[in-house]
Amino acid sequence: MHQEREALYKMDQAPASSFGGALQQYAFEETPNGRVTRQSSSIKDQPSPTTTASPRGRPLPKAPSSQTSSPATSTKRKATNSTASPFPAKKKRPSSSYAPPSKYAHLTNLLIDSLAPNLICVFIGVNPGIRTATTGHAYSHPSNLFWKLCHSSGCTPRLCKPEEDHDLPHLYALGHTNIVKRPTKDASELSKEEMDEGVEVLEEKCRRWRPESVCIVGKSIWESLWRVRHGRKIGKEEFRYGWQDEGENMGVVKEGEDPWEGAKVFVATTTSGLAAGMRPHEKEEIWRGLGEWVKRRRVERGIPDEGGVKEVVDEAVEEAVEDRAE
């Protein structure tokens, strides 16, 4: 009896190793003689982990390990990670795709061709942009590099403004037209069929006005010309910027009383501000191949830098405006 009391006394004095160990103090078992006593063997046999006692002798809870986390903590972290940022993610600009004519049917296209007989070069663009269609002046969007490249390459002796597009034939024997008439926000909204249908129209314009050369302003235009002429897609190894072979001349007239060898073809880069495939200096390098030739022809034909062929083309320009009005 004395030994049992002593054992119970020691158990009461010993600090509980854990919450589970503390509960063991209140576990009871029945002895062989029928008496009910507290369990003592489980506590004595189990090694107790190292604990830090509080000033009152009670053990402090063990600090959680930095390598383990409770389910509650894990759930909390997941919730924190999945919380949306206060700053919304920047929306990606959807890529442009084909737009039917009805999308821009409300726009009145004020742009007309600037063409005249025997020009040094005619620039062929894809189609009018929104700004160009509404203002009636070619390449008029501020981000378009056309006028800058014309000047820096030597095609024009000074930087011209979009509002001077109809004066190009008068001033420097230059002109412009497009492969497709209808306006869109960018060229990708046109179909290949539309582009291909415009090829014969361009050929006919060249036969009518007979320029010395044409400048294809953009790879996609040359791809359409090649597709119609050769009946297949142009190969990677076949495409090149710059002057093309004589067999690719445009507007060739083989029969009749006045045969013509056609206009030489120069393929240049697009000047659109929406196209970011090349840097400005890379585009300028390609355009310079055309500009040096145009400048030489301007000198050979006696056209001064301030311009001087107005009397030759006035009638032709008026005729082009009348055709456009019809």
C-alpha positions in Angstrom: 0.0 0.0 0.0 2.8 2.4 0.8 4.6 1.5 -2.4 1.5 2.3 -4.5 1.0 5.7 -2.9 4.7 6.5 -3.5 4.4 5.5 -7.2 1.3 7.7 -7.6 3.1 10.6 -5.9 6.0 10.3 -8.4 3.6 10.2 -11.3 1.8 13.4 -10.1 5.2 15.2 -9.8 6.6 14.2 -13.2 5.8 16.6 -16.0 3.7 15.4 -18.8 5.7 14.8 -22.0 2.9 15.8 -24.3 -0.8 16.2 -24.5 -1.1 12.5 -25.1 1.2 11.9 -22.1 -0.9 14.2 -19.9 -4.0 12.1 -20.6 -2.2 9.0 -19.5 -2.2 10.4 -16.0 -5.9 9.9 -15.9 -6.0 6.4 -17.4 -7.1 3.6 -14.9 -6.8 -0.1 -14.9 -8.2 -2.9 -12.7 -5.7 -4.9 -10.6 -6.0 -8.7 -9.9 -7.4 -8.1 -6.5 -10.2 -6.0 -8.0 -8.9 -2.6 -7.1 -8.9 0.2 -9.7 -5.7 2.1 -10.0 -4.0 4.6 -12.4 -1.8 3.1 -15.1 1.9 3.7 -14.5 3.7 1.3 -16.8 3.0 3.2 -20.0 4.6 6.4 -18.7 7.6 4.7 -17.2 8.3 2.6 -20.3 8.0 5.4 -22.9 10.9 7.8 -23.3 9.8 11.4 -22.9 11.0 14.0 -25.4 12.9 17.0 -24.3 10.6 19.8 -23.2 11.0 23.2 -21.8 9.3 23.9 -18.6 7.4 27.0 -17.9 8.1 29.0 -14.7 5.2 27.1 -13.0 6.7 23.8 -13.9 4.3 23.0 -16.8 5.8 22.0 -20.1 5.7 24.5 -23.0 4.3 23.3 -26.3 7.0 22.1 -28.7 7.7 24.6 -31.5 6.6 23.3 -34.9 9.4 22.1 -37.2 10.3 24.4 -40.2 10.3 21.3 -42.5 6.8 20.2 -41.7 3.5 22.0 -41.8 0.1 21.1 -40.5 -2.8 20.5 -43.0 -4.3 23.7 -41.8 -1.1 25.6 -42.6 -0.8 23.9 -46.0 -4.4 24.8 -46.9 -3.8 28.4 -45.8 -0.7 28.6 -48.0 -2.6 27.3 -51.0 -5.3 29.8 -50.4 -2.8 32.6 -50.2 -1.0 31.5 -53.4 -4.3 31.3 -55.3 -5.4 34.8 -54.2 -5.8 37.1 -57.2 -3.3 39.9 -57.5 -4.8 43.4 -56.9 -3.3 44.4 -60.3 -5.2 42.6 -63.1 -3.0 40.7 -65.6 -2.5 42.6 -68.9 -4.8 41.3 -71.6 -3.1 39.9 -74.6 -4.0 41.7 -77.8 -6.0 39.2 -80.0 -4.3 38.5 -83.3 -6.1 40.0 -86.3 -7.9 37.7 -88.7 -10.0 38.0 -91.8 -12.7 40.7 -91.6 -15.5 40.6 -94.2 -16.3 43.7 -96.2 -19.4 44.4 -94.1 -17.2 45.2 -91.1 -15.9 48.4 -92.7 -18.8 49.0 -95.0 -19.6 52.2 -93.1 -16.3 53.8 -94.2 -16.0 55.8 -97.4 -12.7 55.2 -99.0 -11.4 58.6 -100.2 -8.1 57.3 -101.4 -7.4 57.4 -105.2 -4.5 56.2 -107.3 -1.8 58.6 -108.2 -0.7 57.5 -111.6 0.5 59.0 -114.8 2.3 57.9 -118.0 6.0 56.9 -117.9 6.7 57.4 -114.2 10.0 56.4 -112.8 8.4 54.2 -110.1 5.0 53.2 -108.9 4.6 52.1 -105.3 2.2 49.2 -104.8 0.7 48.9 -101.3 -1.6 46.3 -99.9 -4.8 48.3 -99.2 -5.8 51.5 -97.4 -5.7 51.6 -93.7 -8.5 53.3 -91.7 -6.6 56.6 -91.4 -5.7 56.5 -95.1 -9.2 55.8 -96.2 -10.8 58.5 -94.2 -8.2 61.2 -95.0 -7.8 60.2 -98.7 -4.0 60.3 -98.5 -1.7 57.4 -98.8 0.3 56.0 -95.9 -1.1 58.8 -93.6 -0.9 57.0 -90.3 1.8 58.5 -88.1 3.3 55.1 -87.3 3.8 54.3 -91.0 7.3 54.6 -92.2 6.6 55.1 -96.0 7.4 58.7 -96.3 10.5 58.5 -94.1 11.9 55.6 -96.0 11.2 57.3 -99.3 13.3 60.2 -98.2 16.1 58.4 -96.4 16.5 55.9 -99.3 16.7 58.7 -101.9 13.4 58.1 -103.7 12.4 61.7 -102.8 14.9 64.5 -102.3 13.1 65.7 -99.3 10.6 64.4 -96.7 7.2 64.7 -98.2 3.9 64.7 -96.3 1.0 62.4 -96.9 -1.0 65.3 -98.2 1.4 65.6 -101.1 0.7 62.0 -102.4 -1.3 63.3 -105.4 1.6 65.6 -106.3 4.2 62.9 -106.5 3.7 62.4 -110.3 4.0 66.2 -110.8 7.1 66.6 -108.6 9.2 63.5 -108.9 7.6 61.2 -111.5 6.5 58.8 -108.8 3.1 57.2 -108.2 1.2 54.9 -105.9 -1.7 52.3 -106.0 -2.8 49.2 -104.0 -3.5 45.6 -104.8 -6.8 45.7 -102.9 -9.1 48.8 -102.7 -11.2 48.1 -99.6 -9.9 49.5 -96.3 -9.2 47.4 -93.2 -7.4 48.0 -89.9 -4.5 45.9 -91.1 -3.6 43.7 -94.1 -4.2 40.4 -92.2 -7.9 41.2 -92.4 -7.8 40.5 -96.2 -8.2 37.1 -97.7 -5.7 35.5 -100.1 -8.5 35.4 -102.7 -8.9 39.2 -102.5 -5.1 39.6 -102.9 -4.9 37.2 -105.8 -7.8 38.9 -107.6 -5.9 42.2 -107.5 -2.9 40.8 -109.4 -4.5 41.1 -112.9 -5.7 44.6 -112.0 -2.2 45.6 -111.2 -0.9 44.1 -114.4 -3.5 46.1 -116.4 -2.5 49.3 -114.7 1.1 48.7 -115.6 0.2 48.0 -119.2 -1.8 51.2 -119.3 0.6 53.7 -117.6 3.9 51.9 -118.4 6.1 53.0 -115.5 9.8 52.2 -115.6 9.6 50.3 -112.4 7.2 49.2 -109.6 8.0 48.9 -105.9 6.2 46.1 -104.1 5.6 47.5 -100.6 5.5 44.3 -98.6 6.2 40.6 -98.9 2.6 39.5 -98.9 1.9 41.4 -102.2 4.8 39.7 -103.9 3.6 36.3 -102.5 0.2 36.9 -104.2 1.9 37.9 -107.5 4.0 34.8 -107.4 1.1 32.6 -106.5 -1.0 33.8 -109.5 1.9 33.8 -111.9 3.4 30.4 -111.0 0.4 28.6 -109.6 2.1 27.8 -106.4 3.4 29.3 -103.1 6.8 30.9 -103.4 9.6 28.9 -101.7 11.8 30.2 -99.0 14.9 29.9 -101.1 13.1 31.7 -104.0 12.0 34.8 -102.1 14.4 37.8 -101.9 14.0 41.5 -101.4 15.4 43.9 -104.0 15.4 43.8 -107.7 13.8 40.7 -109.3 14.7 38.9 -112.5 13.6 40.4 -115.8 11.2 37.6 -116.3 9.1 38.9 -113.4 8.5 42.3 -115.0 4.9 43.6 -114.7 2.6 44.6 -117.5 4.5 43.0 -120.3 3.0 43.5 -123.7 4.2 40.8 -126.2 1.8 41.3 -129.1 0.4 44.3 -131.0 1.9 47.3 -132.6 3.5 48.6 -129.5 5.1 45.7 -127.5 6.6 46.6 -124.1 9.1 44.7 -121.9 7.2 45.7 -118.8 8.1 47.5 -115.5 11.1 46.3 -113.5 10.1 44.9 -110.1 11.7 45.9 -106.8 10.4 44.1 -103.7 10.7 46.2 -100.5 9.6 45.7 -96.9 6.3 46.7 -95.6 6.2 50.2 -94.0 3.3 49.5 -91.7 3.8 50.4 -88.0 2.0 47.2 -87.1 4.7 45.0 -88.6 7.6 44.5 -86.2 9.6 41.9 -88.1 12.4 44.2 -89.0 14.1 47.2 -87.4 13.9 50.6 -89.1 17.6 50.6 -90.1 17.2 47.1 -91.7 14.3 48.3 -93.7 16.2 51.4 -94.8 19.1 49.2 -96.0 16.7 47.3 -98.3 15.0 50.5 -99.5 18.3 52.1 -100.3 18.7 49.7 -103.2 15.7 51.3 -104.9 16.4 54.8 -103.8 19.8 55.0 -105.4 18.4 53.9 -108.7 15.4 56.2 -108.5 17.7 59.1 -107.7 19.9 58.4 -110.7 17.0 58.2 -113.0 15.6 61.5 -111.7 18.9 63.1 -112.5 19.1 61.5 -115.9 15.6 62.8 -116.7 16.5 66.3 -115.6 14.0 66.4 -112.7 15.2 69.0 -110.2 15.0 68.4 -106.4 12.2 70.9 -106.1 10.2 69.0 -108.7 9.4 69.9 -112.3 7.2 67.5 -114.3 3.8 69.0 -113.5 2.9 70.0 -117.1 3.5 66.5 -118.3 1.1 64.6 -116.0 -1.7 67.0 -115.1 -4.1 65.6 -117.7 -3.3 62.0 -116.7 -4.0 62.7 -113.1 -7.3 64.3 -113.8 -8.2 61.2 -115.9 -7.3 58.9 -113.0 -9.5 61.0 -110.6 -12.4 60.7 -113.0 -12.0 56.9 -113.3 -12.0 56.6 -109.5 -15.2 58.7 -109.3 -16.9 56.3 -111.7 
